[in-house]
Amino acid sequence: MFAGFLSHDWGKDELRRDNHSRVKSIFMGLKEMSGLKFWLDEEQLQANLVDGMCAGIDQSEVVLVFVTKAFMNKVNGSNGKFPEMNVKIYNISKIGDQDNCMKEFRYASFRKGKSKLLPIVKEPRMKNTKEWTGAFLMEMVSELYVDFSDDENYKVKVANVLQALRRKTENRKNIDVSVIKGNALKVNFDPFAICRQKAREYVPKTRVWAINRILEWISSPTWTQRVFVFMGCAGIGKSVLLARLCQLGEAIGDEATRKKRYT
């Protein structure tokens, strides 16, 4: 039994990085940090390609979908050959029928259901879920992704994948989630480093209205409303905005400084 099946494209990503090598590195990190077994084509695939993929998915608790533009295009059947345009193309599904990414995704979606698909974003552009399209979007739209678009804080990101995996399997008895829960967080977890990393993604002078609204609530002398609910779709920038607020937190309470720093 495998804790996860790693489904990915073997090509170069938008930054010309070798996607397979990066996925293999995550594969090694997941095994080392959790002690669990994971399915990777290079390691487990035998002579019969299709039978091997199907068996791997059937024997895995969760399918880890490594999201790149190329992977999504293959799942959607275009294989990147047709840009978005106002042209009707007949039998476009035939373009990708022989692609393994499409086969894996379709089979995993049918056999496991989308609740057992864990998206892991591997390219910066794909963090914006508005870039997701077609059948890929239909299956993945409601699933929260793990951001692995860069390799900074690598161990923390691997731990994030394991935690997301645990949430997907916590109600199942045939996987020892205590192994994940016990070992995955034995890393140098630095929330301040994560906050600084997210804050660097903030574009100056954007979302000022949201920042000011939150600060007004924090600075309220009465606090009659004790809970502030901050909502938004995946990829819209909630983490970046909150990281920016944490970064500038030393100015909270100083009205003059706040106006100077936040606007």
Secondary structure per residue as TSV (DSSP state, phi and psi in degrees):
chain	resnum	aa	ss	phi	psi
A	1	M	-	360.0	136.6
A	2	F	E	-109.8	142.7
A	3	A	E	-70.7	-33.5
A	4	G	E	-156.2	146.9
A	5	F	E	-105.6	124.3
A	6	L	E	-94.9	110.6
A	7	S	E	-108.1	125.1
A	8	H	-	-158.7	165.0
A	9	D	-	-92.2	143.7
A	10	W	-	-88.8	-3.2
A	11	G	S	-81.4	-166.9
A	12	K	B	-86.6	146.7
A	13	D	-	-90.8	-172.1
A	14	E	T	-64.1	-22.2
A	15	L	T	-98.2	13.4
A	16	R	-	64.7	27.0
A	17	R	-	-89.4	149.5
A	18	D	B	-75.2	106.8
A	19	N	H	-65.4	-39.4
A	20	H	H	-63.2	-42.2
A	21	S	H	-62.1	-39.5
A	22	R	H	-69.1	-38.7
A	23	V	H	-67.1	-39.5
A	24	K	H	-63.5	-37.4
A	25	S	H	-62.2	-40.5
A	26	I	H	-66.0	-40.7
A	27	F	H	-54.7	-47.1
A	28	M	H	-65.8	-40.1
A	29	G	H	-65.3	-40.5
A	30	L	H	-62.0	-44.0
A	31	K	H	-64.9	-46.3
A	32	E	H	-65.5	-39.7
A	33	M	H	-80.1	-27.3
A	34	S	H	-110.6	-25.0
A	35	G	-	78.0	8.0
A	36	L	-	-94.0	166.0
A	37	K	-	-96.5	137.5
A	38	F	E	-129.0	151.8
A	39	W	E	-100.8	120.0
A	40	L	-	-128.6	132.7
A	41	D	H	-52.3	-43.4
A	42	E	H	-61.6	-29.8
A	43	E	H	-91.5	-40.2
A	44	Q	H	-107.4	-20.6
A	45	L	-	-68.0	132.8
A	46	Q	-	-107.2	-157.7
A	47	A	S	-61.4	-49.0
A	48	N	-	-85.9	107.0
A	49	L	H	-60.5	-54.1
A	50	V	H	-65.9	-45.0
A	51	D	H	-60.9	-38.5
A	52	G	H	-65.1	-43.1
A	53	M	H	-64.6	-45.6
A	54	C	H	-61.8	-44.5
A	55	A	H	-64.0	-39.9
A	56	G	H	-62.7	-42.8
A	57	I	H	-67.4	-44.4
A	58	D	H	-61.2	-33.2
A	59	Q	T	-92.8	6.1
A	60	S	E	-109.7	143.6
A	61	E	E	-71.0	-42.6
A	62	V	E	-136.6	148.1
A	63	V	E	-104.5	117.6
A	64	L	E	-86.8	112.6
A	65	V	E	-99.5	111.3
A	66	F	E	-88.4	110.5
A	67	V	E	-88.5	115.2
A	68	T	-	-130.6	164.5
A	69	K	H	-60.6	-41.5
A	70	A	H	-63.1	-41.6
A	71	F	H	-62.5	-45.5
A	72	M	H	-62.1	-43.3
A	73	N	H	-60.3	-39.6
A	74	K	H	-67.1	-41.9
A	75	V	H	-61.1	-40.0
A	76	N	H	-77.8	-7.9
A	77	G	T	96.3	-8.4
A	78	S	-	-87.8	-25.0
A	79	N	T	57.3	23.1
A	80	G	T	77.4	6.4
A	81	K	-	-84.8	-21.8
A	82	F	S	-122.3	110.4
A	83	P	-	-68.0	165.3
A	84	E	S	-66.0	127.2
A	85	M	-	-162.4	164.5
A	86	N	S	-86.9	58.6
A	87	V	-	-130.8	130.5
A	88	K	-	-81.5	123.1
A	89	I	-	-115.7	121.1
A	90	Y	T	-83.3	144.5
A	91	N	T	56.1	37.6
A	92	I	G	-64.2	-25.2
A	93	S	G	-62.7	-25.0
A	94	K	G	-67.9	-22.0
A	95	I	G	-60.3	-40.6
A	96	G	G	-107.8	10.6
A	97	D	T	-59.3	-28.3
A	98	Q	T	-96.8	4.7
A	99	D	-	-83.8	134.8
A	100	N	H	-69.9	-32.0
A	101	C	H	-61.4	-43.8
A	102	M	H	-64.2	-44.5
A	103	K	H	-61.2	-47.2
A	104	E	H	-61.4	-46.0
A	105	F	H	-64.7	-45.5
A	106	R	H	-62.8	-44.7
A	107	Y	H	-66.9	-43.7
A	108	A	H	-63.9	-41.0
A	109	S	H	-63.3	-40.1
A	110	F	H	-72.6	-44.0
A	111	R	H	-80.6	-36.3
A	112	K	H	-101.7	-30.1
A	113	G	-	83.1	154.3
A	114	K	G	-68.2	-17.3
A	115	S	G	-67.5	-17.0
A	116	K	G	-105.3	13.9
A	117	L	E	-103.0	124.9
A	118	L	E	-112.9	106.0
A	119	P	E	-76.2	131.8
A	120	I	E	-124.6	110.2
A	121	V	E	-76.1	128.2
A	122	K	-	-111.9	-3.2
A	123	E	S	-130.5	142.5
A	124	P	G	-55.3	-42.2
A	125	R	G	-65.0	-27.2
A	126	M	G	-82.9	-2.1
A	127	K	G	-68.8	-23.4
A	128	N	S	-85.5	106.0
A	129	T	G	-67.3	-9.7
A	130	K	G	-69.3	-15.3
A	131	E	G	-80.2	-13.4
A	132	W	-	-79.6	136.6
A	133	T	-	-139.6	170.4
A	134	G	H	61.2	-150.1
A	135	A	H	-61.1	-33.2
A	136	F	H	-60.8	-48.0
A	137	L	H	-62.5	-42.1
A	138	M	H	-57.3	-39.2
A	139	E	H	-82.3	-31.7
A	140	M	H	-103.9	-5.6
A	141	V	T	-57.8	-34.2
A	142	S	T	-94.1	1.2
A	143	E	S	-97.0	130.7
A	144	L	-	-74.3	132.0
A	145	Y	-	-94.7	161.2
A	146	V	E	-101.7	131.0
A	147	D	E	-86.1	112.9
A	148	F	-	-130.4	39.4
A	149	S	S	-74.4	-16.0
A	150	D	S	-138.7	172.5
A	151	D	-	-105.2	12.4
A	152	E	T	-68.9	142.1
A	153	N	T	53.8	49.7
A	154	Y	H	-54.2	-48.3
A	155	K	H	-65.4	-36.9
A	156	V	H	-64.3	-41.6
A	157	K	H	-65.4	-40.8
A	158	V	H	-61.7	-41.5
A	159	A	H	-62.2	-36.4
A	160	N	H	-63.6	-39.3
A	161	V	H	-63.0	-44.2
A	162	L	H	-65.3	-37.0
A	163	Q	H	-66.8	-41.4
A	164	A	H	-63.9	-38.4
A	165	L	H	-63.4	-41.7
A	166	R	H	-60.5	-41.8
A	167	R	H	-63.6	-31.9
A	168	K	H	-74.6	-20.6
A	169	T	H	-121.4	5.1
A	170	E	T	-65.5	-18.1
A	171	N	T	-99.2	8.0
A	172	R	-	-104.7	144.6
A	173	K	S	-94.0	-16.6
A	174	N	S	-92.4	19.8
A	175	I	S	-138.8	133.0
A	176	D	-	-82.1	88.7
A	177	V	H	-69.0	-17.6
A	178	S	H	-65.7	-27.6
A	179	V	H	-63.9	-45.0
A	180	I	H	-65.3	-48.7
A	181	K	H	-63.4	-36.0
A	182	G	H	-79.4	-37.2
A	183	N	H	-100.5	-26.4
A	184	A	T	-65.1	-29.9
A	185	L	T	-94.5	9.0
A	186	K	-	-83.0	60.3
A	187	V	S	-134.5	168.3
A	188	N	-	-77.7	79.9
A	189	F	-	-79.1	116.9
A	190	D	-	-121.3	94.0
A	191	P	H	-62.7	-29.1
A	192	F	H	-67.7	-37.6
A	193	A	H	-65.5	-39.2
A	194	I	H	-64.6	-41.9
A	195	C	H	-62.9	-44.5
A	196	R	H	-62.9	-39.5
A	197	Q	H	-62.7	-45.5
A	198	K	H	-66.1	-39.4
A	199	A	H	-63.5	-28.2
A	200	R	T	-67.4	-18.6
A	201	E	T	-83.4	-7.6
A	202	Y	-	-70.9	132.6
A	203	V	-	-92.7	120.8
A	204	P	T	-53.7	142.7
A	205	K	T	67.5	19.9
A	206	T	S	-108.7	156.2
A	207	R	S	55.1	29.5
A	208	V	H	-61.6	-39.1
A	209	W	H	-60.4	-39.0
A	210	A	H	-71.2	-42.0
A	211	I	H	-60.3	-47.1
A	212	N	H	-63.9	-38.1
A	213	R	H	-63.4	-43.5
A	214	I	H	-67.0	-41.0
A	215	L	H	-65.3	-36.9
A	216	E	H	-61.6	-40.4
A	217	W	H	-66.9	-44.3
A	218	I	H	-63.0	-40.0
A	219	S	T	-83.7	-2.3
A	220	S	-	-61.6	129.9
A	221	P	S	-73.2	-19.1
A	222	T	S	-97.7	-39.5
A	223	W	-	51.8	49.1
A	224	T	-	-68.5	-28.7
A	225	Q	S	-102.4	107.8
A	226	R	-	-84.2	-14.8
A	227	V	-	-123.5	130.1
A	228	F	-	-109.6	116.0
A	229	V	-	-93.7	119.0
A	230	F	-	-111.4	107.6
A	231	M	-	-118.9	158.3
A	232	G	-	172.4	159.6
A	233	C	-	-66.3	159.0
A	234	A	T	-60.1	133.5
A	235	G	T	87.4	1.0
A	236	I	S	-80.0	-18.3
A	237	G	S	116.5	20.9
A	238	K	H	-62.8	-46.4
A	239	S	H	-64.6	-39.9
A	240	V	H	-64.1	-43.5
A	241	L	H	-64.6	-44.0
A	242	L	H	-68.9	-34.0
A	243	A	H	-64.5	-38.4
A	244	R	H	-63.3	-41.0
A	245	L	H	-63.3	-40.5
A	246	C	H	-65.0	-40.9
A	247	Q	H	-60.6	-37.4
A	248	L	T	-98.2	13.8
A	249	G	G	-61.1	-26.0
A	250	E	G	-64.7	-17.9
A	251	A	G	-90.4	-9.3
A	252	I	T	-63.2	132.8
A	253	G	T	99.3	-21.9
A	254	D	-	-98.6	99.6
A	255	E	H	-59.4	-44.2
A	256	A	H	-64.8	-44.1
A	257	T	H	-66.0	-39.8
A	258	R	H	-58.4	-47.2
A	259	K	H	-63.2	-35.3
A	260	K	H	-72.7	-40.4
A	261	R	H	-85.6	-31.1
A	262	Y	H	-100.5	-3.9
A	263	T	-	-121.3	360.0
